[in-house]
Amino acid sequence: MARIGVTYEDVQRAIDALLAQGDAPSVQKIREILGTGSFTTISDHLRTWRQQREENRDVPPPRGMPAALQELAEALWRQAQESANEALRHYREEADRKVEEAQESVSDARRQADDARQREAALASHLSGTEQRLEALSAGLATSQAQCETLKAAENRVSTRLAEAESLLQRHRDEASRVAQEHQQAMQACEEAHREKLTQEEQRHESAETRLMTLLDQARQERLASEKAAAGREEQLERRLERQESQLQELRARLANEEKHHREVDWARRQAEALAETRQREQSVLQARIDEQKRHLEEQAERVRSLEQQLYRCLWQAPKGASEEASDSNKSAGDNRQGDPSDHRL
């Protein structure tokens, strides 16, 4: 059902009520009394009422009404006023409810506005923090790039050092092989010299065969001990060289992973430098041991020459004291072996 708008009679009753209260009629006051109606409709009806009032200003007022008609009119008027007041209360309650709803809407709008301002402040703060973090990340990225360049340069230096270490290890390996070969040749030469001399002595003195065989066995035992010691040293050198090669391979693998793990490059660099220093110390120790082995070979050659001289003296002395001198020579050779520190080292 369509809603019935405000009529002219409604506006006229509202104007009469305002005049009875002593108030000048206006659109706002009329709407407050009616509680409904658009301002345009009320304004049009108010304009029509004012025009009619101007037109009827010169018309004389009507004569007095009959009493019965006046009482009926008053009753109707009171009834109309009560109905109007009832409708007005209803309209006022609805208006108050709408005002309250409007106030609540305003409060909600204010709260939303406050929330929006708070969110805006939080977003501004978050944006500021994000910009600061971005600046810090940019600075950290620049620092990381600089560190990466430094680490690459360090890697190049370590690679150069590794190449030098490998070359030095190869030279030491060649030197150890050459020393072992020279030692083998010296031992073969000593053995051949011993055999030749023993053969000559056997031809000259058959009586000294037992003593010569004993000396030959001793020389062979010494030679075997020397060869065993040399082989053990060579094996130790080979094992150390293999361990160093294995360590070099590990270092190469670590260096290959430096670009992926740039945070660990500094530690790897220190480890590589420490390992290079350890290799240098080990190489120094190896060189010292090689020098010691050379010195030991020289001492052994000197001992062989001493034994030859003792044998020569024993063989060319008087036959009567041959057995006693052989015993003394064996005892002297045993004492020399016990007192020689190089034999203990072997």
CORBELRA-V422631 format. One record per run of one state. SS is the DSSP state (@ for helix, = for strand, . for the rest). FROM is the first residue (numbers start at 0). TO is the last residue. Records with the same first field share a line. If there is no record, write none. Layout:
BEGIN
SS = FROM-TO ; FROM-TO
END
This chain:
BEGIN
. = 0-6 ; 21-25 ; 34-37 ; 55-65 ; 204-204 ; 256-260 ; 315-320 ; 339-339 ; 345-345
@ = 7-20 ; 26-33 ; 38-54 ; 66-203 ; 205-255 ; 261-314 ; 321-338 ; 340-344
END
